[in-house]
Amino acid sequence: MEDAAAKQRPNAGEGKAFYVTTPIYYVNDAPHIGHAYTTVAADVLARWHRQRGESVWFLTGTDEHGQKVMRSAEAKGMRPREWADRLVESAWKPVLDTIEASPDDFIRTTESRHTERVREFWQHLYDAGQVYPGTYEGPYCVSCEEFKIPSELVEGEDGARLCPVHGRPVEMLSETNYFFRLSEYTEKLLDHYEKHPEFIQPESARNEVIAFVKQGLQDLSITRSTFDWGIPVPWDDDHVLYVWIDALLNYVTAAGYRTDPLLFKRLWPADVHLVGKDILRFHAVIWPAMLMAAGLPLPKTVFAHGWLLVGGEKMSKTKLTGIAPSQIVDTFGADALRYYFLRAIQFGSDGSFSWEHLSAVYSSELANGLGNLAARVTAMVGRYFGGVLPAAASVGPAEQAIADKLAETVRVADDAVVGLRFHEALAAIDELVDAVNGYLTEQEPWKVAKDDSPQAQERLATILYTAAEALRGIAVLHHPFMPKATTTLWKQLGAESDLGPIEAQPLTNAGRWGILPPGSVLTKGEPLFPRIEESETS
């Protein structure tokens, strides 16, 4: 679809929006959970900032040019555009619904809103003397769509030189191309890294890039002349633009570059580019150099997360380790997928995936933790008060401890998510869930209920109100991570009719005590996280 932004674009009069992006994904194959990992992180970040009361714009999309896509199409007996259209509509857009991601825009690099602006960008740099003709000779990895430095390659068993990422032989190229004067930006980039330490995160990624750039940058071949699946070079019809210097521009072409100045002012520079560590150099070296050459502001942060490993190897369809998101969602649900990958893996580090670990986390933290708490509270309010939430009577130290814990959890979780430490935020929320479950175990409301005295009934009301009000805060905190389950929980608490939809709840109110009004009607519905038989995960 042309101009895929179906939602209301940010209003130009509202000031700078929080702009978060995923990389755009190659359409050489269907998405696997490695792609879902990045998209979920961006979606959580976007939802969190919205609940902070900020205007937010979340972009994702597909990278459809280049030799890798062309060869995938040829292997299927299809033209590249036909292949891209089919895969985008049958796999890449549907997976967003599978993982409950809700981007504000989905850009395809075959759309005219992108291709025309890319041609204008590079014509401008060509006219400014930033581009010149030359000859490239050296190794090229089609899977990476990247010209490789010989010293980076690893030796295969038969003496072949292999890509260190994909473990596949590189191809030796000799082409007459056009080059971007990347070498002129070595010192400018190093100066930017020094003045803006937040530009590359985490620190390990920053150190890697600085060490690489300090070796000195070489001019970059930006065109290809041996195939035609790409954006035509505006000044030379015999060349197409190198896929990466086409694709990187999606972040500005989707933001109104040269078409909508007011939108561009609202969105650019991007606040966070989320990328996998294997494409860090493109985003932290080539991309900022391109922007410097064009006189455009640089993004605030490029954050490189680690790889998802299966059997010790990077998630990859090439190595047959790719797992489709639906394989997890069909058994555990989208919320569990979203929760697990951001809870079990420190964002920025590599993380290993196993079905056994996923099942263990699902059982202990979701089914037995949050799910059990929701079931206990709604069932007891139903049993002892006819489903109507009672008002708390006298609040004692135990209740104050829960209220204080909720307020502290909001502060800790907010600081962690804004800093992209998702695992810390979820750990803090999980501690709160455990604290409330522990509070119920200690207070034993089922025993208190056996006493018909007014004092005992007031105590029972206080206990159940405390647990329900804590659940309200927990639901708001968990909503960006698990939107489906928390929407159900919100309705079970009767909060939607009394407080409005959960996505509209400000995080600033999540830690305030006494928001859920007495008289709310609680309903014990189906389990938030149903028990899963072992046979279902094998």
C-alpha positions as CSV (number, residue, x, y, z in Angstrom):
1,M,0.0,0.0,0.0
2,E,1.3,3.4,-1.0
3,D,1.9,5.7,2.0
4,A,1.2,3.0,4.6
5,A,0.6,5.4,7.5
6,A,-3.0,4.8,8.3
7,K,-3.0,6.5,11.7
8,Q,-3.2,10.1,12.7
9,R,0.1,11.7,12.1
10,P,1.6,13.8,14.9
11,N,0.3,17.4,15.0
12,A,2.9,19.9,13.9
13,G,2.0,22.3,16.7
14,E,2.6,19.8,19.5
15,G,6.3,19.9,19.7
16,K,8.8,17.1,19.1
17,A,7.3,13.6,19.1
18,F,9.2,10.5,20.5
19,Y,10.3,8.7,17.3
20,V,11.3,5.1,17.6
21,T,12.2,2.8,14.7
22,T,13.1,-0.8,14.0
23,P,15.4,-1.7,11.2
24,I,13.5,-2.4,8.0
25,Y,13.6,-6.2,7.3
26,Y,14.7,-8.0,4.2
27,V,11.9,-9.8,2.4
28,N,14.1,-12.7,1.2
29,D,12.1,-14.9,3.6
30,A,9.4,-15.0,6.2
31,P,10.0,-13.4,9.6
32,H,11.4,-15.4,12.6
33,I,11.5,-14.6,16.3
34,G,14.7,-12.7,15.9
35,H,12.8,-10.1,13.9
36,A,9.9,-10.3,16.3
37,Y,12.3,-9.6,19.2
38,T,13.4,-6.2,17.8
39,T,9.8,-5.3,16.8
40,V,8.4,-6.2,20.3
41,A,11.1,-4.1,22.0
42,A,10.2,-1.1,19.8
43,D,6.5,-1.6,20.4
44,V,6.9,-1.8,24.2
45,L,9.0,1.4,24.1
46,A,6.4,3.2,22.0
47,R,3.5,2.1,24.3
48,W,5.4,3.0,27.4
49,H,6.2,6.5,26.2
50,R,2.5,7.0,25.1
51,Q,1.5,6.1,28.7
52,R,4.0,8.7,29.9
53,G,1.8,11.2,28.1
54,E,4.1,11.8,25.2
55,S,3.3,12.0,21.5
56,V,4.9,8.9,19.9
57,W,5.6,7.7,16.3
58,F,6.7,4.1,15.8
59,L,8.1,3.0,12.4
60,T,8.8,-0.4,11.0
61,G,8.8,-1.8,7.5
62,T,10.6,-3.9,4.8
63,D,13.8,-3.6,2.8
64,E,12.9,-4.9,-0.7
65,H,15.8,-4.2,-3.0
66,G,19.2,-5.8,-3.4
67,Q,20.8,-9.0,-4.7
68,K,19.6,-11.2,-1.8
69,V,16.0,-10.4,-2.5
70,M,16.5,-10.7,-6.2
71,R,18.0,-14.2,-5.8
72,S,15.2,-15.3,-3.4
73,A,12.6,-14.3,-6.0
74,E,14.5,-16.0,-8.8
75,A,14.7,-19.2,-6.8
76,K,10.8,-19.1,-6.6
77,G,10.5,-18.3,-10.3
78,M,9.1,-14.8,-9.6
79,R,10.0,-11.2,-10.3
80,P,11.5,-9.4,-7.3
81,R,8.6,-6.9,-6.9
82,E,6.0,-9.8,-7.2
83,W,7.9,-11.7,-4.6
84,A,8.2,-8.7,-2.3
85,D,4.5,-7.9,-2.6
86,R,3.5,-11.5,-1.8
87,L,5.7,-11.8,1.2
88,V,4.9,-8.5,2.7
89,E,1.2,-9.1,2.5
90,S,1.3,-12.8,3.5
91,A,4.0,-12.7,6.2
92,W,5.5,-9.4,7.3
93,K,2.4,-7.4,7.9
94,P,0.4,-10.3,9.5
95,V,3.2,-11.0,11.9
96,L,2.6,-7.6,13.5
97,D,-0.9,-8.8,14.5
98,T,0.6,-12.2,15.7
99,I,2.9,-10.4,18.2
100,E,0.4,-7.6,19.1
101,A,2.7,-4.9,17.6
102,S,1.0,-1.7,16.5
103,P,3.3,0.6,14.5
104,D,2.1,4.0,13.4
105,D,3.7,3.5,10.0
106,F,4.9,0.7,7.8
107,I,7.3,1.7,5.1
108,R,8.4,-0.3,2.0
109,T,11.5,0.7,0.1
110,T,9.6,0.1,-3.2
111,E,7.1,2.9,-2.4
112,S,7.5,6.1,-4.4
113,R,7.4,8.1,-1.2
114,H,10.8,6.4,-0.5
115,T,12.4,5.9,-3.9
116,E,11.9,9.4,-5.2
117,R,13.3,10.9,-2.0
118,V,16.3,8.6,-2.1
119,R,17.1,9.7,-5.6
120,E,16.9,13.3,-4.6
121,F,19.1,12.7,-1.6
122,W,21.9,11.1,-3.6
123,Q,21.6,13.6,-6.4
124,H,22.2,16.3,-3.9
125,L,25.3,14.6,-2.5
126,Y,26.5,13.9,-6.1
127,D,26.1,17.6,-7.0
128,A,27.9,18.6,-3.8
129,G,31.0,16.5,-4.8
130,Q,30.4,13.8,-2.1
131,V,30.2,11.1,-4.7
132,Y,32.7,10.1,-7.4
133,P,33.3,7.1,-9.9
134,G,35.7,4.4,-9.1
135,T,36.4,0.7,-9.1
136,Y,35.7,-1.8,-6.3
137,E,37.4,-5.1,-5.9
138,G,36.9,-7.3,-2.9
139,P,34.7,-9.7,-1.0
140,Y,31.0,-9.3,-0.7
141,C,28.5,-11.2,1.4
142,V,25.1,-11.4,-0.3
143,S,23.4,-12.5,2.9
144,C,24.6,-9.4,4.7
145,E,24.4,-7.3,1.5
146,E,27.8,-5.9,2.7
147,F,31.2,-5.3,1.3
148,K,33.6,-7.1,3.7
149,I,37.0,-6.2,5.0
150,P,39.3,-9.2,4.2
151,S,40.6,-9.3,7.8
152,E,37.0,-9.9,9.1
153,L,36.6,-13.1,7.1
154,V,37.0,-16.5,8.7
155,E,38.5,-19.6,7.0
156,G,36.3,-22.5,6.1
157,E,37.3,-26.2,6.1
158,D,38.1,-26.1,2.4
159,G,40.0,-22.9,2.6
160,A,37.1,-20.8,1.5
161,R,36.8,-17.3,3.0
162,L,33.5,-17.1,5.0
163,C,31.3,-14.3,6.3
164,P,31.7,-14.3,10.1
165,V,28.0,-13.7,10.6
166,H,26.5,-16.3,8.2
167,G,29.3,-18.7,7.8
168,R,28.9,-18.8,4.0
169,P,31.5,-18.1,1.4
170,V,31.8,-14.5,0.2
171,E,31.8,-13.6,-3.5
172,M,34.7,-11.7,-5.0
173,L,33.5,-8.6,-6.8
174,S,35.1,-6.3,-9.3
175,E,32.8,-3.5,-10.4
176,T,33.0,0.1,-11.7
177,N,30.8,1.9,-9.2
178,Y,30.2,5.3,-7.6
179,F,31.8,5.9,-4.2
180,F,30.7,8.1,-1.2
181,R,33.6,10.0,0.4
182,L,33.1,8.2,3.8
183,S,36.8,8.6,4.6
184,E,36.3,12.4,5.1
185,Y,34.0,11.7,8.1
186,T,36.4,9.7,10.3
187,E,37.3,12.6,12.6
188,K,33.8,14.1,12.4
189,L,32.3,10.9,13.6
190,L,34.8,10.4,16.4
191,D,34.1,13.9,17.6
192,H,30.4,13.2,17.6
193,Y,30.8,10.0,19.6
194,E,32.9,11.9,22.2
195,K,30.4,14.7,22.5
196,H,27.4,12.5,22.5
197,P,28.1,9.3,24.4
198,E,24.4,8.4,24.3
199,F,24.6,8.1,20.5
200,I,25.7,4.5,20.5
201,Q,24.4,2.1,23.1
202,P,25.1,-0.1,25.0
203,E,28.7,0.8,26.0
204,S,30.1,-2.4,24.4
205,A,28.6,-1.4,21.1
206,R,30.0,2.1,21.4
207,N,33.5,0.8,22.2
208,E,33.4,-1.5,19.2
209,V,32.4,1.3,16.8
210,I,34.9,3.7,18.1
211,A,37.7,1.2,17.7
212,F,36.6,0.4,14.2
213,V,36.4,4.1,13.1
214,K,39.8,4.9,14.7
215,Q,41.4,2.5,12.2
216,G,40.4,5.0,9.5
217,L,37.4,4.7,7.2
218,Q,37.5,3.8,3.5
219,D,35.3,5.4,0.9
220,L,32.1,3.4,0.3
221,S,30.9,1.9,-2.9
222,I,27.2,3.1,-3.2
223,T,26.1,1.6,-6.5
224,R,25.9,-1.7,-8.2
225,S,26.1,-2.3,-12.0
226,T,25.8,-6.1,-12.3
227,F,22.1,-6.3,-11.6
228,D,19.1,-4.0,-11.9
229,W,16.9,-4.7,-8.8
230,G,17.3,-1.4,-7.0
231,I,16.6,2.3,-7.2
232,P,18.1,3.7,-10.4
233,V,21.0,6.1,-9.9
234,P,19.6,9.5,-11.0
235,W,22.7,10.6,-12.9
236,D,23.6,7.2,-14.5
237,D,21.0,4.7,-15.7
238,D,23.5,1.9,-15.8
239,H,23.7,1.7,-12.0
240,V,21.3,1.1,-9.1
241,L,21.9,2.3,-5.6
242,Y,23.5,-0.1,-3.1
243,V,20.7,-1.5,-1.0
244,W,22.0,-0.2,2.3
245,I,22.4,3.5,1.3
246,D,18.8,3.2,-0.1
247,A,17.4,1.4,3.0
248,L,18.9,3.6,5.7
249,L,17.1,6.6,4.3
250,N,13.7,5.0,5.2
251,Y,14.0,6.7,8.6
252,V,13.7,10.2,7.1
253,T,11.6,9.4,4.0
254,A,8.9,8.0,6.3
255,A,9.2,11.1,8.4
256,G,8.3,13.6,5.7
257,Y,11.8,14.4,4.3
258,R,11.4,16.9,1.4
259,T,7.7,16.3,1.3
260,D,6.2,17.4,4.7
261,P,8.4,20.0,6.5
262,L,6.1,20.3,9.5
263,L,6.0,16.5,10.0
264,F,9.7,16.2,9.6
265,K,10.2,18.9,12.2
266,R,8.0,16.9,14.6
267,L,9.7,13.6,14.0
268,W,13.4,14.2,13.1
269,P,15.8,13.5,14.6
270,A,14.8,10.0,15.7
271,D,15.0,9.4,19.4
272,V,15.9,5.7,19.2
273,H,17.0,3.4,16.3
274,L,16.8,-0.2,17.5
275,V,19.0,-2.5,15.5
276,G,20.7,-5.9,15.8
277,K,24.4,-5.8,16.5
278,D,25.2,-7.3,13.1
279,I,24.0,-4.1,11.4
280,L,25.4,-1.6,13.9
281,R,28.2,-0.2,11.7
282,F,25.7,0.7,9.0
283,H,23.7,2.7,11.5
284,A,26.5,4.1,13.7
285,V,29.0,4.9,10.9
286,I,27.6,5.0,7.4
287,W,24.2,6.5,8.4
288,P,25.5,9.4,10.5
289,A,28.1,10.2,7.8
290,M,25.3,10.3,5.2
291,L,23.3,12.7,7.3
292,M,26.4,14.9,8.0
293,A,27.0,15.1,4.3
294,A,23.5,16.2,3.7
295,G,23.5,18.7,6.6
296,L,20.8,16.9,8.5
297,P,20.6,16.3,12.3
298,L,21.8,12.9,13.6
299,P,19.5,10.5,15.5
300,K,19.8,10.7,19.3
301,T,20.5,7.0,20.0
302,V,21.4,3.9,18.0
303,F,20.9,0.9,20.3
304,A,22.3,-2.4,19.2
305,H,20.7,-5.4,20.9
306,G,22.3,-8.9,20.9
307,W,21.4,-12.0,18.9
308,L,18.9,-14.6,19.8
309,L,20.8,-17.9,19.9
310,V,19.4,-21.3,19.2
311,G,21.7,-24.2,19.9
312,G,24.5,-21.7,20.4
313,E,24.0,-20.1,16.9
314,K,22.4,-16.9,15.8
315,M,18.8,-17.2,14.8
316,S,18.8,-17.7,11.0
317,K,16.7,-19.2,8.3
318,T,19.9,-19.8,6.4
319,K,21.2,-22.1,9.2
320,L,17.7,-23.6,9.7
321,T,17.5,-22.2,13.2
322,G,14.7,-19.8,12.4
323,I,11.5,-20.2,14.5
324,A,8.3,-18.5,13.4
325,P,6.7,-16.3,16.0
326,S,3.4,-18.2,15.4
327,Q,5.1,-21.4,16.7
328,I,5.4,-19.7,20.1
329,V,2.1,-17.7,20.0
330,D,0.0,-20.7,19.0
331,T,0.9,-22.4,22.3
332,F,1.8,-19.7,24.8
333,G,0.1,-16.6,23.4
334,A,1.5,-13.3,22.1
335,D,1.8,-11.8,25.6
336,A,4.0,-14.6,26.8
337,L,6.3,-14.2,23.8
338,R,6.6,-10.5,24.4
339,Y,7.2,-10.9,28.2
340,Y,9.7,-13.8,27.8
341,F,12.1,-12.2,25.4
342,L,12.3,-8.9,27.3
343,R,12.4,-10.6,30.7
344,A,14.8,-13.4,30.1
345,I,17.4,-11.5,28.0
346,Q,19.3,-8.4,29.0
347,F,18.6,-6.1,26.0
348,G,21.9,-5.4,24.4
349,S,23.4,-8.8,25.2
350,D,23.1,-12.2,23.4
351,G,20.4,-14.5,24.8
352,S,19.7,-18.2,24.3
353,F,16.2,-19.4,23.5
354,S,14.9,-22.8,24.6
355,W,11.4,-24.1,24.7
356,E,12.1,-25.5,28.2
357,H,13.1,-22.1,29.6
358,L,10.2,-20.4,28.0
359,S,7.8,-22.9,29.5
360,A,9.4,-22.5,33.0
361,V,9.1,-18.7,32.9
362,Y,5.6,-18.9,31.6
363,S,4.6,-21.3,34.4
364,S,6.4,-19.6,37.3
365,E,5.9,-15.9,36.6
366,L,2.8,-15.7,34.4
367,A,0.5,-18.6,35.2
368,N,1.5,-19.1,38.9
369,G,2.5,-15.4,39.5
370,L,0.3,-12.8,37.8
371,G,-2.4,-15.1,36.6
372,N,-2.8,-16.7,40.0
373,L,-2.9,-13.3,41.8
374,A,-5.7,-12.1,39.4
375,A,-7.7,-15.3,39.9
376,R,-7.4,-15.2,43.7
377,V,-8.4,-11.6,44.1
378,T,-11.4,-11.7,41.7
379,A,-12.6,-15.0,43.1
380,M,-12.5,-13.8,46.7
381,V,-14.2,-10.5,46.0
382,G,-16.9,-12.5,44.2
383,R,-17.2,-15.0,47.0
384,Y,-17.2,-12.6,50.0
385,F,-18.6,-9.4,48.6
386,G,-20.8,-10.5,45.6
387,G,-18.2,-9.2,43.1
388,V,-18.4,-5.6,44.4
389,L,-15.1,-4.1,45.5
390,P,-15.4,-3.0,49.2
391,A,-13.8,0.1,50.6
392,A,-10.7,-0.3,52.8
393,A,-11.3,0.4,56.5
394,S,-8.2,1.0,58.6
395,V,-4.9,0.8,56.7
396,G,-2.0,-0.8,58.7
397,P,1.7,-1.3,58.1
398,A,1.2,-4.3,55.8
399,E,-1.1,-2.3,53.5
400,Q,1.2,0.7,53.5
401,A,4.1,-1.5,52.6
402,I,2.2,-2.6,49.4
403,A,1.3,1.0,48.5
404,D,4.9,2.0,49.0
405,K,6.1,-1.0,46.9
406,L,3.8,0.0,44.1
407,A,5.0,3.6,44.0
408,E,8.6,2.5,44.1
409,T,8.0,-0.1,41.3
410,V,6.6,2.6,39.0
411,R,9.7,4.7,39.6
412,V,12.1,1.8,39.0
413,A,10.3,0.5,36.0
414,D,10.0,3.9,34.3
415,D,13.7,4.6,34.7
416,A,14.5,1.1,33.4
417,V,12.3,1.2,30.3
418,V,13.4,4.7,29.3
419,G,17.0,3.4,29.6
420,L,16.1,0.3,27.5
421,R,16.7,-2.0,30.4
422,F,13.5,-4.0,29.9
423,H,14.5,-7.0,32.0
424,E,15.1,-4.7,35.0
425,A,11.6,-3.2,34.6
426,L,9.9,-6.6,34.4
427,A,12.0,-7.9,37.3
428,A,10.7,-5.1,39.5
429,I,7.1,-5.6,38.4
430,D,7.4,-9.4,39.1
431,E,8.7,-8.6,42.6
432,L,5.6,-6.5,43.2
433,V,3.4,-9.4,42.0
434,D,5.2,-11.7,44.4
435,A,4.8,-9.1,47.2
436,V,1.1,-9.0,46.7
437,N,0.7,-12.7,46.5
438,G,2.8,-12.9,49.7
439,Y,0.6,-10.3,51.3
440,L,-2.5,-12.4,50.7
441,T,-0.8,-15.5,52.0
442,E,0.2,-13.8,55.2
443,Q,-3.1,-12.0,55.8
444,E,-5.2,-15.2,55.0
445,P,-8.4,-13.5,54.0
446,W,-10.1,-16.9,53.6
447,K,-9.7,-17.4,57.4
448,V,-10.7,-13.8,58.2
449,A,-13.9,-14.4,56.2
450,K,-15.0,-17.1,58.6
451,D,-15.4,-14.4,61.4
452,D,-18.8,-12.6,61.0
453,S,-17.9,-9.8,63.4
454,P,-17.9,-6.2,62.0
455,Q,-14.2,-5.8,62.8
456,A,-13.3,-9.0,60.8
457,Q,-15.4,-8.0,57.8
458,E,-13.7,-4.6,57.8
459,R,-10.4,-6.3,57.9
460,L,-11.4,-8.6,55.0
461,A,-12.5,-5.6,53.0
462,T,-9.2,-3.8,53.6
463,I,-7.2,-6.9,52.5
464,L,-9.1,-7.4,49.3
465,Y,-9.2,-3.7,48.4
466,T,-5.4,-3.6,48.9
467,A,-4.8,-6.5,46.6
468,A,-7.2,-5.3,43.9
469,E,-5.7,-1.8,44.0
470,A,-2.2,-3.2,43.7
471,L,-3.4,-5.3,40.7
472,R,-4.7,-2.1,39.1
473,G,-1.2,-0.6,39.2
474,I,0.4,-3.9,38.0
475,A,-2.0,-4.0,35.1
476,V,-1.0,-0.5,33.9
477,L,2.8,-1.3,34.4
478,H,2.5,-4.5,32.4
479,H,0.3,-3.1,29.7
480,P,3.0,-2.1,27.2
481,F,4.6,-5.5,27.6
482,M,1.4,-7.6,27.6
483,P,-1.4,-5.6,26.0
484,K,-3.9,-8.5,25.5
485,A,-3.7,-10.1,29.0
486,T,-3.7,-6.7,30.8
487,T,-6.8,-5.5,28.8
488,T,-8.6,-8.6,30.0
489,L,-7.4,-8.1,33.6
490,W,-8.5,-4.4,33.4
491,K,-12.0,-5.5,32.5
492,Q,-12.0,-8.2,35.3
493,L,-11.2,-5.5,37.8
494,G,-14.1,-3.4,36.6
495,A,-11.6,-0.6,35.8
496,E,-12.6,0.0,32.2
497,S,-16.1,1.2,33.1
498,D,-14.9,3.3,36.0
499,L,-11.5,4.6,34.8
500,G,-11.6,4.2,31.0
501,P,-9.4,2.0,28.7
502,I,-6.1,0.8,30.1
503,E,-4.1,2.2,27.3
504,A,-5.3,5.7,28.3
505,Q,-4.0,5.3,31.9
506,P,-1.1,7.6,32.7
507,L,2.0,6.0,34.2
508,T,2.1,8.9,36.7
509,N,-1.2,7.6,38.2
510,A,-0.1,3.9,38.3
511,G,1.8,4.4,41.5
512,R,-0.8,6.6,43.2
513,W,-2.9,4.8,45.8
514,G,-6.6,4.7,45.9
515,I,-7.4,5.1,42.1
516,L,-9.7,2.0,41.8
517,P,-13.0,3.1,43.3
518,P,-14.9,1.0,45.8
519,G,-18.0,-0.3,44.2
520,S,-16.2,-1.5,41.1
521,V,-17.6,-4.8,39.9
522,L,-14.9,-7.5,39.7
523,T,-15.4,-10.6,37.5
524,K,-13.5,-13.9,37.7
525,G,-13.1,-14.8,34.0
526,E,-11.0,-17.4,32.2
527,P,-7.4,-17.7,33.4
528,L,-5.1,-15.0,32.0
529,F,-2.4,-17.6,31.4
530,P,-3.9,-21.1,31.1
531,R,-1.9,-24.0,32.3
532,I,0.0,-25.7,29.4
533,E,0.4,-29.4,29.3
534,E,4.0,-30.6,28.7
535,S,3.0,-32.3,25.5
536,E,2.0,-29.0,24.0
537,T,5.6,-27.6,24.2
538,S,7.4,-30.6,22.9
